[in-house]
């Protein structure tokens, strides 16, 4: 991204990679246990179905790369 900005003479005000990781879409179904302290009494055995990636998942970086790659293709890069 920095190279593209330098080549096109763009001005970058900030780059927030953590936020980009949070809003990625998942291509597969992922379930996780409820975190300690967030379980409802009597429902501790239930699991959560994730709809978006969470920071810290193993799939986060790959999904972020897929989103970036798709965006770059729409811009005409290959």
mmJSON file of the N, C-alpha and C atoms, coordinates in Angstrom:
{"data_MODEL":{"atom_site":{
"group_PDB":["ATOM","ATOM","ATOM","ATOM","ATOM","ATOM","ATOM","ATOM","ATOM","ATOM","ATOM","ATOM","ATOM","ATOM","ATOM","ATOM","ATOM","ATOM","ATOM","ATOM","ATOM","ATOM","ATOM","ATOM","ATOM","ATOM","ATOM","ATOM","ATOM","ATOM","ATOM","ATOM","ATOM","ATOM","ATOM","ATOM","ATOM","ATOM","ATOM","ATOM","ATOM","ATOM","ATOM","ATOM","ATOM","ATOM","ATOM","ATOM","ATOM","ATOM","ATOM","ATOM","ATOM","ATOM","ATOM","ATOM","ATOM","ATOM","ATOM","ATOM","ATOM","ATOM","ATOM","ATOM","ATOM","ATOM","ATOM","ATOM","ATOM","ATOM","ATOM","ATOM","ATOM","ATOM","ATOM","ATOM","ATOM","ATOM","ATOM","ATOM","ATOM","ATOM","ATOM","ATOM","ATOM","ATOM","ATOM","ATOM","ATOM","ATOM","ATOM","ATOM","ATOM","ATOM","ATOM","ATOM","ATOM","ATOM","ATOM","ATOM","ATOM","ATOM","ATOM","ATOM","ATOM","ATOM","ATOM","ATOM","ATOM","ATOM","ATOM","ATOM","ATOM","ATOM","ATOM","ATOM","ATOM","ATOM","ATOM","ATOM","ATOM","ATOM","ATOM","ATOM","ATOM","ATOM","ATOM","ATOM","ATOM","ATOM","ATOM","ATOM","ATOM","ATOM","ATOM","ATOM","ATOM","ATOM","ATOM","ATOM","ATOM","ATOM","ATOM","ATOM","ATOM","ATOM","ATOM","ATOM","ATOM","ATOM","ATOM","ATOM","ATOM","ATOM","ATOM","ATOM","ATOM","ATOM","ATOM","ATOM","ATOM","ATOM","ATOM","ATOM","ATOM","ATOM","ATOM","ATOM","ATOM","ATOM","ATOM","ATOM","ATOM","ATOM","ATOM","ATOM","ATOM","ATOM","ATOM","ATOM","ATOM","ATOM","ATOM","ATOM","ATOM","ATOM","ATOM","ATOM","ATOM","ATOM","ATOM","ATOM","ATOM","ATOM","ATOM","ATOM","ATOM","ATOM","ATOM","ATOM","ATOM","ATOM","ATOM","ATOM","ATOM","ATOM","ATOM","ATOM","ATOM","ATOM","ATOM","ATOM","ATOM","ATOM","ATOM","ATOM","ATOM","ATOM","ATOM","ATOM","ATOM","ATOM","ATOM","ATOM","ATOM","ATOM","ATOM","ATOM","ATOM","ATOM","ATOM","ATOM","ATOM","ATOM"],
"id":[1,2,3,4,5,6,7,8,9,10,11,12,13,14,15,16,17,18,19,20,21,22,23,24,25,26,27,28,29,30,31,32,33,34,35,36,37,38,39,40,41,42,43,44,45,46,47,48,49,50,51,52,53,54,55,56,57,58,59,60,61,62,63,64,65,66,67,68,69,70,71,72,73,74,75,76,77,78,79,80,81,82,83,84,85,86,87,88,89,90,91,92,93,94,95,96,97,98,99,100,101,102,103,104,105,106,107,108,109,110,111,112,113,114,115,116,117,118,119,120,121,122,123,124,125,126,127,128,129,130,131,132,133,134,135,136,137,138,139,140,141,142,143,144,145,146,147,148,149,150,151,152,153,154,155,156,157,158,159,160,161,162,163,164,165,166,167,168,169,170,171,172,173,174,175,176,177,178,179,180,181,182,183,184,185,186,187,188,189,190,191,192,193,194,195,196,197,198,199,200,201,202,203,204,205,206,207,208,209,210,211,212,213,214,215,216,217,218,219,220,221,222,223,224,225,226,227,228,229,230,231,232,233,234],
"type_symbol":["N","C","C","N","C","C","N","C","C","N","C","C","N","C","C","N","C","C","N","C","C","N","C","C","N","C","C","N","C","C","N","C","C","N","C","C","N","C","C","N","C","C","N","C","C","N","C","C","N","C","C","N","C","C","N","C","C","N","C","C","N","C","C","N","C","C","N","C","C","N","C","C","N","C","C","N","C","C","N","C","C","N","C","C","N","C","C","N","C","C","N","C","C","N","C","C","N","C","C","N","C","C","N","C","C","N","C","C","N","C","C","N","C","C","N","C","C","N","C","C","N","C","C","N","C","C","N","C","C","N","C","C","N","C","C","N","C","C","N","C","C","N","C","C","N","C","C","N","C","C","N","C","C","N","C","C","N","C","C","N","C","C","N","C","C","N","C","C","N","C","C","N","C","C","N","C","C","N","C","C","N","C","C","N","C","C","N","C","C","N","C","C","N","C","C","N","C","C","N","C","C","N","C","C","N","C","C","N","C","C","N","C","C","N","C","C","N","C","C","N","C","C","N","C","C","N","C","C","N","C","C","N","C","C"],
"label_atom_id":["N","CA","C","N","CA","C","N","CA","C","N","CA","C","N","CA","C","N","CA","C","N","CA","C","N","CA","C","N","CA","C","N","CA","C","N","CA","C","N","CA","C","N","CA","C","N","CA","C","N","CA","C","N","CA","C","N","CA","C","N","CA","C","N","CA","C","N","CA","C","N","CA","C","N","CA","C","N","CA","C","N","CA","C","N","CA","C","N","CA","C","N","CA","C","N","CA","C","N","CA","C","N","CA","C","N","CA","C","N","CA","C","N","CA","C","N","CA","C","N","CA","C","N","CA","C","N","CA","C","N","CA","C","N","CA","C","N","CA","C","N","CA","C","N","CA","C","N","CA","C","N","CA","C","N","CA","C","N","CA","C","N","CA","C","N","CA","C","N","CA","C","N","CA","C","N","CA","C","N","CA","C","N","CA","C","N","CA","C","N","CA","C","N","CA","C","N","CA","C","N","CA","C","N","CA","C","N","CA","C","N","CA","C","N","CA","C","N","CA","C","N","CA","C","N","CA","C","N","CA","C","N","CA","C","N","CA","C","N","CA","C","N","CA","C","N","CA","C","N","CA","C","N","CA","C","N","CA","C","N","CA","C","N","CA","C","N","CA","C","N","CA","C"],
"label_alt_id":[null,null,null,null,null,null,null,null,null,null,null,null,null,null,null,null,null,null,null,null,null,null,null,null,null,null,null,null,null,null,null,null,null,null,null,null,null,null,null,null,null,null,null,null,null,null,null,null,null,null,null,null,null,null,null,null,null,null,null,null,null,null,null,null,null,null,null,null,null,null,null,null,null,null,null,null,null,null,null,null,null,null,null,null,null,null,null,null,null,null,null,null,null,null,null,null,null,null,null,null,null,null,null,null,null,null,null,null,null,null,null,null,null,null,null,null,null,null,null,null,null,null,null,null,null,null,null,null,null,null,null,null,null,null,null,null,null,null,null,null,null,null,null,null,null,null,null,null,null,null,null,null,null,null,null,null,null,null,null,null,null,null,null,null,null,null,null,null,null,null,null,null,null,null,null,null,null,null,null,null,null,null,null,null,null,null,null,null,null,null,null,null,null,null,null,null,null,null,null,null,null,null,null,null,null,null,null,null,null,null,null,null,null,null,null,null,null,null,null,null,null,null,null,null,null,null,null,null,null,null,null,null,null,null],
"label_comp_id":["UNK","UNK","UNK","UNK","UNK","UNK","UNK","UNK","UNK","UNK","UNK","UNK","UNK","UNK","UNK","UNK","UNK","UNK","UNK","UNK","UNK","UNK","UNK","UNK","UNK","UNK","UNK","UNK","UNK","UNK","UNK","UNK","UNK","UNK","UNK","UNK","UNK","UNK","UNK","UNK","UNK","UNK","UNK","UNK","UNK","UNK","UNK","UNK","UNK","UNK","UNK","UNK","UNK","UNK","UNK","UNK","UNK","UNK","UNK","UNK","UNK","UNK","UNK","UNK","UNK","UNK","UNK","UNK","UNK","UNK","UNK","UNK","UNK","UNK","UNK","UNK","UNK","UNK","UNK","UNK","UNK","UNK","UNK","UNK","UNK","UNK","UNK","UNK","UNK","UNK","UNK","UNK","UNK","UNK","UNK","UNK","UNK","UNK","UNK","UNK","UNK","UNK","UNK","UNK","UNK","UNK","UNK","UNK","UNK","UNK","UNK","UNK","UNK","UNK","UNK","UNK","UNK","UNK","UNK","UNK","UNK","UNK","UNK","UNK","UNK","UNK","UNK","UNK","UNK","UNK","UNK","UNK","UNK","UNK","UNK","UNK","UNK","UNK","UNK","UNK","UNK","UNK","UNK","UNK","UNK","UNK","UNK","UNK","UNK","UNK","UNK","UNK","UNK","UNK","UNK","UNK","UNK","UNK","UNK","UNK","UNK","UNK","UNK","UNK","UNK","UNK","UNK","UNK","UNK","UNK","UNK","UNK","UNK","UNK","UNK","UNK","UNK","UNK","UNK","UNK","UNK","UNK","UNK","UNK","UNK","UNK","UNK","UNK","UNK","UNK","UNK","UNK","UNK","UNK","UNK","UNK","UNK","UNK","UNK","UNK","UNK","UNK","UNK","UNK","UNK","UNK","UNK","UNK","UNK","UNK","UNK","UNK","UNK","UNK","UNK","UNK","UNK","UNK","UNK","UNK","UNK","UNK","UNK","UNK","UNK","UNK","UNK","UNK","UNK","UNK","UNK","UNK","UNK","UNK"],
"label_asym_id":["A","A","A","A","A","A","A","A","A","A","A","A","A","A","A","A","A","A","A","A","A","A","A","A","A","A","A","A","A","A","A","A","A","A","A","A","A","A","A","A","A","A","A","A","A","A","A","A","A","A","A","A","A","A","A","A","A","A","A","A","A","A","A","A","A","A","A","A","A","A","A","A","A","A","A","A","A","A","A","A","A","A","A","A","A","A","A","A","A","A","A","A","A","A","A","A","A","A","A","A","A","A","A","A","A","A","A","A","A","A","A","A","A","A","A","A","A","A","A","A","A","A","A","A","A","A","A","A","A","A","A","A","A","A","A","A","A","A","A","A","A","A","A","A","A","A","A","A","A","A","A","A","A","A","A","A","A","A","A","A","A","A","A","A","A","A","A","A","A","A","A","A","A","A","A","A","A","A","A","A","A","A","A","A","A","A","A","A","A","A","A","A","A","A","A","A","A","A","A","A","A","A","A","A","A","A","A","A","A","A","A","A","A","A","A","A","A","A","A","A","A","A","A","A","A","A","A","A","A","A","A","A","A","A"],
"label_entity_id":["1","1","1","1","1","1","1","1","1","1","1","1","1","1","1","1","1","1","1","1","1","1","1","1","1","1","1","1","1","1","1","1","1","1","1","1","1","1","1","1","1","1","1","1","1","1","1","1","1","1","1","1","1","1","1","1","1","1","1","1","1","1","1","1","1","1","1","1","1","1","1","1","1","1","1","1","1","1","1","1","1","1","1","1","1","1","1","1","1","1","1","1","1","1","1","1","1","1","1","1","1","1","1","1","1","1","1","1","1","1","1","1","1","1","1","1","1","1","1","1","1","1","1","1","1","1","1","1","1","1","1","1","1","1","1","1","1","1","1","1","1","1","1","1","1","1","1","1","1","1","1","1","1","1","1","1","1","1","1","1","1","1","1","1","1","1","1","1","1","1","1","1","1","1","1","1","1","1","1","1","1","1","1","1","1","1","1","1","1","1","1","1","1","1","1","1","1","1","1","1","1","1","1","1","1","1","1","1","1","1","1","1","1","1","1","1","1","1","1","1","1","1","1","1","1","1","1","1","1","1","1","1","1","1"],
"label_seq_id":[1,1,1,2,2,2,3,3,3,4,4,4,5,5,5,6,6,6,7,7,7,8,8,8,9,9,9,10,10,10,11,11,11,12,12,12,13,13,13,14,14,14,15,15,15,16,16,16,17,17,17,18,18,18,19,19,19,20,20,20,21,21,21,22,22,22,23,23,23,24,24,24,25,25,25,26,26,26,27,27,27,28,28,28,29,29,29,30,30,30,31,31,31,32,32,32,33,33,33,34,34,34,35,35,35,36,36,36,37,37,37,38,38,38,39,39,39,40,40,40,41,41,41,42,42,42,43,43,43,44,44,44,45,45,45,46,46,46,47,47,47,48,48,48,49,49,49,50,50,50,51,51,51,52,52,52,53,53,53,54,54,54,55,55,55,56,56,56,57,57,57,58,58,58,59,59,59,60,60,60,61,61,61,62,62,62,63,63,63,64,64,64,65,65,65,66,66,66,67,67,67,68,68,68,69,69,69,70,70,70,71,71,71,72,72,72,73,73,73,74,74,74,75,75,75,76,76,76,77,77,77,78,78,78],
"pdbx_PDB_ins_code":[null,null,null,null,null,null,null,null,null,null,null,null,null,null,null,null,null,null,null,null,null,null,null,null,null,null,null,null,null,null,null,null,null,null,null,null,null,null,null,null,null,null,null,null,null,null,null,null,null,null,null,null,null,null,null,null,null,null,null,null,null,null,null,null,null,null,null,null,null,null,null,null,null,null,null,null,null,null,null,null,null,null,null,null,null,null,null,null,null,null,null,null,null,null,null,null,null,null,null,null,null,null,null,null,null,null,null,null,null,null,null,null,null,null,null,null,null,null,null,null,null,null,null,null,null,null,null,null,null,null,null,null,null,null,null,null,null,null,null,null,null,null,null,null,null,null,null,null,null,null,null,null,null,null,null,null,null,null,null,null,null,null,null,null,null,null,null,null,null,null,null,null,null,null,null,null,null,null,null,null,null,null,null,null,null,null,null,null,null,null,null,null,null,null,null,null,null,null,null,null,null,null,null,null,null,null,null,null,null,null,null,null,null,null,null,null,null,null,null,null,null,null,null,null,null,null,null,null,null,null,null,null,null,null],
"Cartn_x":[0.815,0.0,0.869,1.938,2.803,3.489,3.856,4.496,3.525,2.27,1.266,1.026,0.957,0.757,1.934,3.144,4.319,4.335,3.974,3.967,2.921,1.755,0.663,0.687,1.68,1.812,0.596,0.069,-1.069,-0.588,-1.453,-1.161,-1.867,-1.118,-1.689,-1.779,-2.994,-3.172,-3.062,-3.349,-3.256,-3.607,-3.163,-3.432,-3.756,-4.969,-5.431,-5.661,-4.646,-4.733,-5.624,-5.619,-6.477,-7.945,-8.381,-9.771,-10.076,-9.15,-9.347,-9.521,-8.809,-8.94,-10.311,-10.916,-12.176,-13.371,-13.323,-14.503,-14.451,-13.576,-13.506,-14.662,-15.037,-16.12,-15.514,-16.229,-15.759,-16.296,-15.457,-15.879,-16.293,-15.981,-16.327,-17.07,-17.707,-18.422,-17.456,-17.466,-16.593,-17.446,-17.268,-17.959,-16.914,-17.254,-16.315,-17.067,-16.338,-16.906,-17.156,-18.076,-18.33,-17.151,-16.69,-15.574,-15.971,-15.005,-15.266,-15.729,-16.735,-17.283,-18.421,-18.64,-19.714,-20.778,-20.711,-21.703,-22.929,-24.095,-25.343,-25.556,-26.013,-26.189,-27.15,-26.711,-27.508,-27.283,-26.525,-26.28,-24.789,-24.016,-22.57,-22.079,-22.931,-22.499,-22.767,-23.435,-23.727,-22.472,-22.447,-21.328,-21.844,-20.921,-21.28,-20.875,-21.747,-21.457,-20.962,-19.72,-19.134,-19.587,-19.977,-20.376,-19.262,-18.439,-17.291,-16.052,-14.897,-13.661,-13.431,-12.764,-12.357,-10.85,-10.363,-8.925,-8.339,-7.369,-6.757,-7.061,-8.049,-8.321,-7.199,-6.968,-5.927,-6.289,-7.57,-8.029,-7.998,-7.717,-7.822,-6.894,-5.641,-4.677,-5.004,-5.381,-5.723,-6.964,-7.957,-9.176,-8.912,-8.057,-7.701,-6.983,-6.111,-5.402,-6.375,-7.366,-8.364,-9.151,-9.534,-10.267,-9.404,-8.15,-7.241,-7.016,-6.826,-6.599,-7.812,-9.009,-10.222,-10.357,-10.049,-10.123,-9.118,-7.897,-6.867,-7.254,-7.935,-8.397,-9.419,-10.304,-11.285,-10.626,-9.442,-8.694,-7.881,-7.867,-7.171,-5.817,-5.413,-4.139,-4.314,-3.219,-3.266,-1.971],
"Cartn_y":[-1.179,0.0,1.258,1.213,2.388,2.631,1.53,1.676,2.294,1.821,2.364,3.843,4.184,5.582,6.439,5.906,6.657,6.823,5.766,5.834,6.814,6.819,7.677,9.059,9.295,10.569,10.874,9.805,9.947,10.338,10.97,11.363,10.385,9.736,8.786,9.461,9.443,10.051,9.011,7.762,6.722,5.369,4.345,2.981,2.18,1.694,0.975,-0.482,-1.305,-2.705,-3.494,-3.155,-3.88,-3.75,-2.567,-2.374,-3.119,-3.145,-3.891,-5.376,-5.885,-7.289,-7.585,-6.616,-6.868,-6.992,-6.386,-6.333,-7.26,-8.245,-9.197,-10.168,-10.67,-11.647,-13.047,-13.978,-15.355,-16.165,-17.011,-17.899,-19.268,-19.57,-20.862,-20.629,-21.683,-21.576,-21.808,-20.899,-21.025,-20.856,-21.777,-21.73,-21.623,-20.952,-20.835,-20.924,-21.33,-21.367,-19.939,-19.819,-18.513,-18.127,-16.893,-16.463,-16.473,-16.727,-16.707,-15.309,-15.273,-14.002,-13.503,-14.109,-13.686,-14.759,-15.801,-16.873,-16.527,-16.898,-16.732,-17.968,-17.787,-18.913,-19.93,-21.176,-22.253,-22.449,-21.571,-21.685,-21.744,-22.239,-22.289,-23.275,-24.222,-25.223,-24.801,-23.666,-23.197,-22.603,-22.609,-22.02,-20.866,-20.02,-18.881,-19.164,-18.793,-18.892,-17.528,-17.469,-16.188,-15.809,-14.558,-14.045,-13.219,-12.602,-11.819,-12.321,-12.009,-12.457,-11.693,-12.327,-11.706,-11.556,-10.474,-10.28,-11.393,-12.096,-13.194,-14.549,-14.633,-15.896,-16.211,-17.478,-17.862,-17.441,-17.346,-17.029,-15.528,-14.698,-13.251,-12.739,-13.091,-12.563,-13.03,-14.292,-14.815,-14.112,-13.918,-13.264,-11.802,-11.135,-9.756,-9.687,-10.648,-10.693,-10.914,-11.788,-12.032,-10.759,-10.034,-8.779,-7.76,-7.63,-6.692,-7.084,-8.366,-8.863,-8.588,-8.833,-8.567,-7.078,-6.246,-4.803,-4.342,-4.868,-4.483,-4.906,-6.047,-6.484,-5.506,-4.988,-4.019,-2.714,-2.433,-1.244,-1.463,-2.708,-2.989,-3.649,-3.984,-4.652,-6.157,-6.829,-8.299,-8.873],
"Cartn_z":[0.0,0.0,0.0,0.766,0.819,-0.525,-1.204,-2.505,-3.508,-3.5,-4.401,-4.113,-2.844,-2.47,-2.938,-2.827,-3.263,-4.781,-5.502,-6.963,-7.493,-6.851,-7.307,-6.65,-5.79,-5.099,-4.222,-3.561,-2.668,-1.279,-0.528,0.842,1.785,2.676,3.629,4.995,5.561,6.883,7.988,7.694,8.72,8.141,8.813,8.387,9.632,9.728,10.909,10.552,10.735,10.353,11.302,12.59,13.54,13.162,12.795,12.407,11.119,10.192,8.954,9.246,10.224,10.596,11.195,11.858,12.552,11.629,10.468,9.62,8.42,8.43,7.338,7.373,6.207,6.114,6.141,6.715,6.789,5.611,5.047,3.968,4.484,5.727,6.306,7.621,8.113,9.38,10.531,11.503,12.669,13.917,14.84,16.122,17.22,18.303,19.419,20.743,21.778,23.118,23.587,24.513,25.099,25.982,25.906,26.752,28.229,29.09,30.531,30.93,31.762,32.197,31.33,30.171,29.272,29.091,29.9,29.787,30.613,30.097,30.824,31.677,32.89,33.804,33.19,33.151,32.582,31.091,30.456,29.014,28.714,29.663,29.509,28.475,28.095,27.119,25.681,25.493,24.136,23.497,22.172,21.434,20.586,20.129,19.296,17.852,16.924,15.497,15.045,14.573,14.174,12.773,12.608,11.302,10.673,11.493,11.037,11.761,11.224,11.858,13.152,14.075,15.326,15.315,15.873,15.966,16.828,16.328,17.058,16.45,15.563,14.881,13.894,13.654,12.701,11.28,10.982,9.629,9.325,10.297,10.114,9.017,9.08,8.1,6.684,6.542,5.218,4.67,5.509,5.06,4.705,5.473,5.167,3.815,3.551,2.275,1.125,1.315,0.268,-0.041,0.997,0.793,0.045,0.439,-0.217,-1.672,-1.922,-3.279,-4.175,-3.654,-4.432,-4.733,-3.755,-3.965,-5.01,-4.944,-5.904,-7.324,-7.456,-8.777,-9.331,-8.466,-8.943,-9.384,-8.84,-9.224,-10.508,-11.02,-12.268,-12.107,-10.895,-10.672,-10.846,-11.187,-11.284,-10.782],
"occupancy":[1.0,1.0,1.0,1.0,1.0,1.0,1.0,1.0,1.0,1.0,1.0,1.0,1.0,1.0,1.0,1.0,1.0,1.0,1.0,1.0,1.0,1.0,1.0,1.0,1.0,1.0,1.0,1.0,1.0,1.0,1.0,1.0,1.0,1.0,1.0,1.0,1.0,1.0,1.0,1.0,1.0,1.0,1.0,1.0,1.0,1.0,1.0,1.0,1.0,1.0,1.0,1.0,1.0,1.0,1.0,1.0,1.0,1.0,1.0,1.0,1.0,1.0,1.0,1.0,1.0,1.0,1.0,1.0,1.0,1.0,1.0,1.0,1.0,1.0,1.0,1.0,1.0,1.0,1.0,1.0,1.0,1.0,1.0,1.0,1.0,1.0,1.0,1.0,1.0,1.0,1.0,1.0,1.0,1.0,1.0,1.0,1.0,1.0,1.0,1.0,1.0,1.0,1.0,1.0,1.0,1.0,1.0,1.0,1.0,1.0,1.0,1.0,1.0,1.0,1.0,1.0,1.0,1.0,1.0,1.0,1.0,1.0,1.0,1.0,1.0,1.0,1.0,1.0,1.0,1.0,1.0,1.0,1.0,1.0,1.0,1.0,1.0,1.0,1.0,1.0,1.0,1.0,1.0,1.0,1.0,1.0,1.0,1.0,1.0,1.0,1.0,1.0,1.0,1.0,1.0,1.0,1.0,1.0,1.0,1.0,1.0,1.0,1.0,1.0,1.0,1.0,1.0,1.0,1.0,1.0,1.0,1.0,1.0,1.0,1.0,1.0,1.0,1.0,1.0,1.0,1.0,1.0,1.0,1.0,1.0,1.0,1.0,1.0,1.0,1.0,1.0,1.0,1.0,1.0,1.0,1.0,1.0,1.0,1.0,1.0,1.0,1.0,1.0,1.0,1.0,1.0,1.0,1.0,1.0,1.0,1.0,1.0,1.0,1.0,1.0,1.0,1.0,1.0,1.0,1.0,1.0,1.0,1.0,1.0,1.0,1.0,1.0,1.0,1.0,1.0,1.0,1.0,1.0,1.0],
"B_iso_or_equiv":[0.0,0.0,0.0,0.0,0.0,0.0,0.0,0.0,0.0,0.0,0.0,0.0,0.0,0.0,0.0,0.0,0.0,0.0,0.0,0.0,0.0,0.0,0.0,0.0,0.0,0.0,0.0,0.0,0.0,0.0,0.0,0.0,0.0,0.0,0.0,0.0,0.0,0.0,0.0,0.0,0.0,0.0,0.0,0.0,0.0,0.0,0.0,0.0,0.0,0.0,0.0,0.0,0.0,0.0,0.0,0.0,0.0,0.0,0.0,0.0,0.0,0.0,0.0,0.0,0.0,0.0,0.0,0.0,0.0,0.0,0.0,0.0,0.0,0.0,0.0,0.0,0.0,0.0,0.0,0.0,0.0,0.0,0.0,0.0,0.0,0.0,0.0,0.0,0.0,0.0,0.0,0.0,0.0,0.0,0.0,0.0,0.0,0.0,0.0,0.0,0.0,0.0,0.0,0.0,0.0,0.0,0.0,0.0,0.0,0.0,0.0,0.0,0.0,0.0,0.0,0.0,0.0,0.0,0.0,0.0,0.0,0.0,0.0,0.0,0.0,0.0,0.0,0.0,0.0,0.0,0.0,0.0,0.0,0.0,0.0,0.0,0.0,0.0,0.0,0.0,0.0,0.0,0.0,0.0,0.0,0.0,0.0,0.0,0.0,0.0,0.0,0.0,0.0,0.0,0.0,0.0,0.0,0.0,0.0,0.0,0.0,0.0,0.0,0.0,0.0,0.0,0.0,0.0,0.0,0.0,0.0,0.0,0.0,0.0,0.0,0.0,0.0,0.0,0.0,0.0,0.0,0.0,0.0,0.0,0.0,0.0,0.0,0.0,0.0,0.0,0.0,0.0,0.0,0.0,0.0,0.0,0.0,0.0,0.0,0.0,0.0,0.0,0.0,0.0,0.0,0.0,0.0,0.0,0.0,0.0,0.0,0.0,0.0,0.0,0.0,0.0,0.0,0.0,0.0,0.0,0.0,0.0,0.0,0.0,0.0,0.0,0.0,0.0,0.0,0.0,0.0,0.0,0.0,0.0],
"pdbx_formal_charge":[null,null,null,null,null,null,null,null,null,null,null,null,null,null,null,null,null,null,null,null,null,null,null,null,null,null,null,null,null,null,null,null,null,null,null,null,null,null,null,null,null,null,null,null,null,null,null,null,null,null,null,null,null,null,null,null,null,null,null,null,null,null,null,null,null,null,null,null,null,null,null,null,null,null,null,null,null,null,null,null,null,null,null,null,null,null,null,null,null,null,null,null,null,null,null,null,null,null,null,null,null,null,null,null,null,null,null,null,null,null,null,null,null,null,null,null,null,null,null,null,null,null,null,null,null,null,null,null,null,null,null,null,null,null,null,null,null,null,null,null,null,null,null,null,null,null,null,null,null,null,null,null,null,null,null,null,null,null,null,null,null,null,null,null,null,null,null,null,null,null,null,null,null,null,null,null,null,null,null,null,null,null,null,null,null,null,null,null,null,null,null,null,null,null,null,null,null,null,null,null,null,null,null,null,null,null,null,null,null,null,null,null,null,null,null,null,null,null,null,null,null,null,null,null,null,null,null,null,null,null,null,null,null,null],
"auth_seq_id":[1,1,1,2,2,2,3,3,3,4,4,4,5,5,5,6,6,6,7,7,7,8,8,8,9,9,9,10,10,10,11,11,11,12,12,12,13,13,13,14,14,14,15,15,15,16,16,16,17,17,17,18,18,18,19,19,19,20,20,20,21,21,21,22,22,22,23,23,23,24,24,24,25,25,25,26,26,26,27,27,27,28,28,28,29,29,29,30,30,30,31,31,31,32,32,32,33,33,33,34,34,34,35,35,35,36,36,36,37,37,37,38,38,38,39,39,39,40,40,40,41,41,41,42,42,42,43,43,43,44,44,44,45,45,45,46,46,46,47,47,47,48,48,48,49,49,49,50,50,50,51,51,51,52,52,52,53,53,53,54,54,54,55,55,55,56,56,56,57,57,57,58,58,58,59,59,59,60,60,60,61,61,61,62,62,62,63,63,63,64,64,64,65,65,65,66,66,66,67,67,67,68,68,68,69,69,69,70,70,70,71,71,71,72,72,72,73,73,73,74,74,74,75,75,75,76,76,76,77,77,77,78,78,78],
"auth_comp_id":["UNK","UNK","UNK","UNK","UNK","UNK","UNK","UNK","UNK","UNK","UNK","UNK","UNK","UNK","UNK","UNK","UNK","UNK","UNK","UNK","UNK","UNK","UNK","UNK","UNK","UNK","UNK","UNK","UNK","UNK","UNK","UNK","UNK","UNK","UNK","UNK","UNK","UNK","UNK","UNK","UNK","UNK","UNK","UNK","UNK","UNK","UNK","UNK","UNK","UNK","UNK","UNK","UNK","UNK","UNK","UNK","UNK","UNK","UNK","UNK","UNK","UNK","UNK","UNK","UNK","UNK","UNK","UNK","UNK","UNK","UNK","UNK","UNK","UNK","UNK","UNK","UNK","UNK","UNK","UNK","UNK","UNK","UNK","UNK","UNK","UNK","UNK","UNK","UNK","UNK","UNK","UNK","UNK","UNK","UNK","UNK","UNK","UNK","UNK","UNK","UNK","UNK","UNK","UNK","UNK","UNK","UNK","UNK","UNK","UNK","UNK","UNK","UNK","UNK","UNK","UNK","UNK","UNK","UNK","UNK","UNK","UNK","UNK","UNK","UNK","UNK","UNK","UNK","UNK","UNK","UNK","UNK","UNK","UNK","UNK","UNK","UNK","UNK","UNK","UNK","UNK","UNK","UNK","UNK","UNK","UNK","UNK","UNK","UNK","UNK","UNK","UNK","UNK","UNK","UNK","UNK","UNK","UNK","UNK","UNK","UNK","UNK","UNK","UNK","UNK","UNK","UNK","UNK","UNK","UNK","UNK","UNK","UNK","UNK","UNK","UNK","UNK","UNK","UNK","UNK","UNK","UNK","UNK","UNK","UNK","UNK","UNK","UNK","UNK","UNK","UNK","UNK","UNK","UNK","UNK","UNK","UNK","UNK","UNK","UNK","UNK","UNK","UNK","UNK","UNK","UNK","UNK","UNK","UNK","UNK","UNK","UNK","UNK","UNK","UNK","UNK","UNK","UNK","UNK","UNK","UNK","UNK","UNK","UNK","UNK","UNK","UNK","UNK","UNK","UNK","UNK","UNK","UNK","UNK"],
"auth_asym_id":["A","A","A","A","A","A","A","A","A","A","A","A","A","A","A","A","A","A","A","A","A","A","A","A","A","A","A","A","A","A","A","A","A","A","A","A","A","A","A","A","A","A","A","A","A","A","A","A","A","A","A","A","A","A","A","A","A","A","A","A","A","A","A","A","A","A","A","A","A","A","A","A","A","A","A","A","A","A","A","A","A","A","A","A","A","A","A","A","A","A","A","A","A","A","A","A","A","A","A","A","A","A","A","A","A","A","A","A","A","A","A","A","A","A","A","A","A","A","A","A","A","A","A","A","A","A","A","A","A","A","A","A","A","A","A","A","A","A","A","A","A","A","A","A","A","A","A","A","A","A","A","A","A","A","A","A","A","A","A","A","A","A","A","A","A","A","A","A","A","A","A","A","A","A","A","A","A","A","A","A","A","A","A","A","A","A","A","A","A","A","A","A","A","A","A","A","A","A","A","A","A","A","A","A","A","A","A","A","A","A","A","A","A","A","A","A","A","A","A","A","A","A","A","A","A","A","A","A","A","A","A","A","A","A"],
"auth_atom_id":["N","CA","C","N","CA","C","N","CA","C","N","CA","C","N","CA","C","N","CA","C","N","CA","C","N","CA","C","N","CA","C","N","CA","C","N","CA","C","N","CA","C","N","CA","C","N","CA","C","N","CA","C","N","CA","C","N","CA","C","N","CA","C","N","CA","C","N","CA","C","N","CA","C","N","CA","C","N","CA","C","N","CA","C","N","CA","C","N","CA","C","N","CA","C","N","CA","C","N","CA","C","N","CA","C","N","CA","C","N","CA","C","N","CA","C","N","CA","C","N","CA","C","N","CA","C","N","CA","C","N","CA","C","N","CA","C","N","CA","C","N","CA","C","N","CA","C","N","CA","C","N","CA","C","N","CA","C","N","CA","C","N","CA","C","N","CA","C","N","CA","C","N","CA","C","N","CA","C","N","CA","C","N","CA","C","N","CA","C","N","CA","C","N","CA","C","N","CA","C","N","CA","C","N","CA","C","N","CA","C","N","CA","C","N","CA","C","N","CA","C","N","CA","C","N","CA","C","N","CA","C","N","CA","C","N","CA","C","N","CA","C","N","CA","C","N","CA","C","N","CA","C","N","CA","C","N","CA","C","N","CA","C","N","CA","C","N","CA","C","N","CA","C"],
"pdbx_PDB_model_num":[1,1,1,1,1,1,1,1,1,1,1,1,1,1,1,1,1,1,1,1,1,1,1,1,1,1,1,1,1,1,1,1,1,1,1,1,1,1,1,1,1,1,1,1,1,1,1,1,1,1,1,1,1,1,1,1,1,1,1,1,1,1,1,1,1,1,1,1,1,1,1,1,1,1,1,1,1,1,1,1,1,1,1,1,1,1,1,1,1,1,1,1,1,1,1,1,1,1,1,1,1,1,1,1,1,1,1,1,1,1,1,1,1,1,1,1,1,1,1,1,1,1,1,1,1,1,1,1,1,1,1,1,1,1,1,1,1,1,1,1,1,1,1,1,1,1,1,1,1,1,1,1,1,1,1,1,1,1,1,1,1,1,1,1,1,1,1,1,1,1,1,1,1,1,1,1,1,1,1,1,1,1,1,1,1,1,1,1,1,1,1,1,1,1,1,1,1,1,1,1,1,1,1,1,1,1,1,1,1,1,1,1,1,1,1,1,1,1,1,1,1,1,1,1,1,1,1,1,1,1,1,1,1,1]
}}}
